[in-house]
């Protein structure tokens, strides 16, 4: 079963794809400017959908910061723990 989607797991997922430490992920950064390509975004999307987020690739692509992604994911997650810790 996938790990629940929390801010910590969100940062960890991003960090894995960006080859960073989770604490080095700046939520104000633009995903594309940070180095994410469409394949990595799809990989993240599938992981987050498995954790209960009901979002699409287009919805993510329309947002210009990781913070906007997190807001969308928390709004569209079912049964997930949204702790900011």
N, C-alpha and C positions, 0 to 999 in steps of 0.2 A: 504494500500500500504506500502511495506517495506521502512524503512528509507534508504536513499542513503548511499552507502558504502564510508566512509571517514576514515581517520586514527583514529579519535576519536571514531567512532562507532566500528571499528575493535578492538581497545583497550578495549572498553566497553564490547564487545562480549566475548573477551578472559577473561577479568577480571571476568565476570559473571560465566564462566565455571571453573575458577581457584580459585574462592572465594577470589578475591583480589579487590583492588581499581584500576581503570584504570591507574592511574599514577604509580602504582606498577608493571605493566607489563613491563618486560624488553624484548625489541624486539630482543635482541641478544640470548635470551634463546632458548633452544631446546624444541619444543612442548611436546615431550614424556617425557623428563626429568622434565618438569614443572608439570606433572601430568595429562595431557590430555590422555584419552583412546580413543579407536576407536569410541565408542558411542558418546562421546562429540565432537569428530572431525566431525562426520557425522551431528550432530545437528548444529554445526557452518557452515559446508559446505552448508547445506540446507538453512540456513538463508542468507548466502552470495550469493548463486545461486538465491534466490528470489529477492535479491537486484541488480541482473544483472551480477554477476561474472560467467563466463563460465569456471569453473575449475572442476577437478575430485578429488576424494579421493586419488587416486594413486599419482596425481601430488602434492598434499599437503604432502603426506607421504614421498615423495622423498626429500623434503626440510627439512633442519635441524635447521632452526631458524624461529621465528615469522617474522623477517624482510624479509626473503625469501618468506614467505607466503604473506606478504603485497605486495612485488614486483610482485609476480604472480597475485594476485588479481587485482592490478591496471592495469596490462597489459591486463587482460582478462575481465575487466568490461566494460559494455556498458551503456552509459547514466548515469554513476555515477560521482559524484563530488569527485575528488581525492585530495581535499585540505588536507594539512598536518597539519592544525591548530588543 
